[in-house]
Amino acid sequence: MNLTNSSTRWGAVSKLLHWTVVVLIIAQFVMANIAGELPLGMQKLAWLARHKSVGITILGIAIIRLAWRLLNPGPALPSKLGPLERVLAASTHIGLYLVLFLMPLSGWLMSSAKGYPVSWFNLLQLPDLVAKNEEAFKILEACHGILAIALVVLAILHVAGALKHHFVYKDDVLKRMLPCLALGFAATVFISPSPAMAADLVSAPGQGTLKFSFTQAGATGSGVFRKFDVRFRPPDAAGAGSELIVAIDVASLDTDDSERDEILRGPDLFATERFPAARFEAQRIEPDGDGRYRAVGTLTIRDVSKALELPLELRPATDAAGSAGQLVGEVSIDRLDYGVGQGEWTSTEWVANKVTISWSVSLVPGDPATAGLARPAGQT
């Protein structure tokens, strides 16, 4: 079998690329239909992630295929074709190449505009092509649908032309591209938790962030808790008298996507109607030098309490007047340890178990009695 094209037949490489794309396009329509029928949840996320990964694969193959075609021209059309048929054949091929490029790109742009980074089979996170923009997402979603229709029309014309060559003209246009097989593939997430910060020092309203980062379908996402309170008292010179309490209004979570937030607040994840608060309380705080501490305590989410050690750093105040310093740090936890993931969400195939929590909270002198559940950032 010849790898390269000849003047009378397509080579093995061209056939492989052609039929791989055919199989993947069929798979794309199947996956899109399956995802469209599913309610919001793990299975829908999984099918959409597969759909995106295969789309990126098609884009990559289209680039390779075009480069191969330019470097290695294929057989010419039969000489008996008239001018109109030649124009139609060329237009169909150009149209197919354009759609093979534009459709995956529109999907990638659409995901970026929605604020969902794209990963390739959970192996490589791709950069966002545009900033999050709901209006742009709606336009790109419509374009993606139009391109899907265009692809179907062009494919029908392409197949009809090939069949006409085979059954009407009885030439070898169809036979010289037969046969070749293709491929198949696979690809996590969504979550949130919480810990963090202040006590004879308390968190200053509107001057701090409590952020969580997660892996969803192989891509990194993030969110914040809008409402939390911190009480922090560093240990004295003898290492005694310390305190750290963090109270979090879990329903205040915000990932900048209302559908995802609704799922996160739902009964299978944070179940905020039953468990509205999360809390970290230190049993002891150990100095670690240069304004650093280790807070050893208990984190409670969904009424599940687990021992946890938080690394803390109290940095000098650099912002608002009256600030006693900035408490910063980062820790990772496993969401399933706290029951954040029931039913289908216990799977870590599409929603990673590991969640990273980071914080940067401005502390001010305050009344130690004021460590209830919290206020929105920027409000008193």
RATARA-V305966 format. One record per residue. RES is the residue in one letter. SS is DSSP state (H for helix, E for strand, C for the rest). NEAR is the number of other C-alpha atoms within 10 Angstrom. Layout:
BEGIN
RES:SS:NEAR  RES:SS:NEAR
END
This chain:
BEGIN
M:C:5  N:C:10  L:C:12  T:C:17  N:C:19  S:C:14  S:C:10  T:C:14  R:C:20  W:C:22  G:C:19  A:H:18  V:H:15  S:H:23  K:H:23  L:H:20  L:H:20  H:H:20  W:H:18  T:H:18  V:H:23  V:H:16  V:H:14  L:H:20  I:H:19  I:H:10  A:H:17  Q:H:21  F:H:13  V:H:14  M:H:20  A:H:16  N:H:12  I:H:14  A:H:20  G:H:13  E:H:9  L:C:13  P:C:10  L:C:14  G:C:13  M:H:22  Q:H:16  K:H:18  L:H:21  A:H:22  W:H:24  L:H:18  A:H:27  R:H:25  H:H:26  K:H:25  S:H:26  V:H:25  G:H:25  I:H:23  T:H:18  I:H:23  L:H:20  G:H:14  I:H:18  A:H:20  I:H:15  I:H:14  R:H:20  L:H:14  A:H:11  W:H:17  R:H:14  L:H:10  L:H:9  N:C:15  P:C:13  G:C:18  P:C:15  A:C:11  L:C:14  P:C:14  S:C:7  K:C:9  L:C:13  G:C:9  P:H:9  L:H:9  E:H:12  R:H:15  V:H:12  L:H:14  A:H:18  A:H:13  S:H:13  T:H:19  H:H:16  I:H:13  G:H:16  L:H:19  Y:H:16  L:H:14  V:H:21  L:H:23  F:H:19  L:H:16  M:H:23  P:H:23  L:H:18  S:H:22  G:H:22  W:H:27  L:H:25  M:H:29  S:H:21  S:H:22  A:H:24  K:H:22  G:C:20  Y:C:19  P:C:22  V:C:28  S:E:24  W:E:21  F:C:22  N:C:20  L:C:12  L:E:12  Q:E:15  L:C:15  P:C:12  D:C:17  L:C:15  V:C:16  A:C:12  K:C:18  N:C:13  E:H:14  E:H:11  A:H:17  F:H:21  K:H:14  I:H:13  L:H:21  E:H:19  A:H:14  C:H:17  H:H:22  G:H:14  I:H:12  L:H:19  A:H:16  I:H:12  A:H:16  L:H:20  V:H:13  V:H:13  L:H:19  A:H:17  I:H:13  L:H:16  H:H:17  V:H:12  A:H:12  G:H:18  A:H:20  L:H:15  K:H:15  H:H:18  H:H:15  F:H:10  V:H:10  Y:H:14  K:C:11  D:C:14  D:C:15  V:C:22  L:C:17  K:H:13  R:H:14  M:H:18  L:C:15  P:C:12  C:C:14  L:C:14  A:C:14  L:C:10  G:C:9  F:C:10  A:C:13  A:C:20  T:C:24  V:C:25  F:C:31  I:C:30  S:C:29  P:C:29  S:C:31  P:C:29  A:C:34  M:C:34  A:C:28  A:C:26  D:C:19  L:E:24  V:E:29  S:E:30  A:E:25  P:E:20  G:E:16  Q:E:16  G:E:21  T:E:18  L:E:24  K:E:23  F:E:26  S:E:21  F:E:25  T:E:22  Q:E:26  A:C:33  G:C:25  A:E:25  T:E:17  G:E:18  S:E:19  G:E:19  V:E:22  F:E:22  R:C:22  K:E:23  F:E:30  D:E:26  V:E:30  R:E:28  F:E:26  R:E:20  P:C:23  P:C:16  D:C:10  A:C:8  A:C:6  G:C:12  A:C:13  G:C:12  S:C:18  E:E:22  L:E:25  I:E:25  V:E:27  A:E:24  I:E:28  D:E:23  V:H:29  A:H:22  S:H:19  L:E:23  D:E:20  T:C:21  D:C:14  D:C:13  S:H:10  E:H:10  R:H:16  D:H:18  E:H:14  I:H:18  L:H:24  R:H:21  G:C:15  P:C:16  D:C:18  L:C:25  F:C:28  A:C:21  T:C:19  E:C:12  R:C:11  F:C:16  P:C:18  A:E:21  A:E:25  R:E:24  F:E:27  E:E:22  A:E:22  Q:E:14  R:E:17  I:E:24  E:E:17  P:E:17  D:E:12  G:E:8  D:C:9  G:C:13  R:E:18  Y:E:19  R:E:16  A:E:24  V:E:19  G:E:19  T:E:20  L:E:26  T:E:20  I:E:26  R:C:20  D:C:15  V:E:13  S:E:16  K:E:13  A:E:13  L:E:19  E:E:15  L:E:22  P:E:18  L:E:24  E:E:21  L:E:21  R:E:16  P:C:13  A:C:16  T:C:11  D:C:12  A:C:12  A:C:8  G:C:11  S:E:19  A:E:21  G:E:20  Q:E:24  L:E:25  V:E:21  G:E:20  E:E:18  V:E:18  S:E:17  I:E:17  D:E:15  R:H:23  L:H:18  D:H:13  Y:H:19  G:C:18  V:C:23  G:C:23  Q:C:14  G:H:10  E:H:11  W:H:23  T:H:18  S:C:16  T:C:19  E:C:17  W:C:23  V:E:25  A:C:22  N:C:23  K:E:19  V:E:22  T:E:19  I:E:23  S:E:18  W:E:22  S:E:22  V:E:25  S:E:30  L:E:28  V:E:24  P:E:19  G:C:17  D:C:12  P:C:16  A:C:10  T:C:15  A:C:20  G:C:15  L:C:19  A:C:21  R:E:17  P:E:16  A:C:16  G:C:12  Q:C:10  T:C:9
END
